[in-house]
Amino acid sequence: MAKSIDVSDLNIYYGDFLAVQGVNMTIKARSVTAFIGPSGCGKSTFLRSLNRMHEVIPGARVEGKVVVDG
């Protein structure tokens, strides 16, 4: 079963450093989504937060909301 992802007011920190700020987006089920931007803009950091890989980095934290399929 395909699932949608809703992201609201997502902020990602490394210690006091705000790496990604204010992401709001919806990724619809069965869609293709690409993240495009220059090196260092937070593409991989955002993807790590969706996969919950950011949680294992000491001092890192995520604020906001990510909802998968409601």
Order of alpha helices (4+ residues) and beta strands (2+ residues): beta-beta-alpha-beta
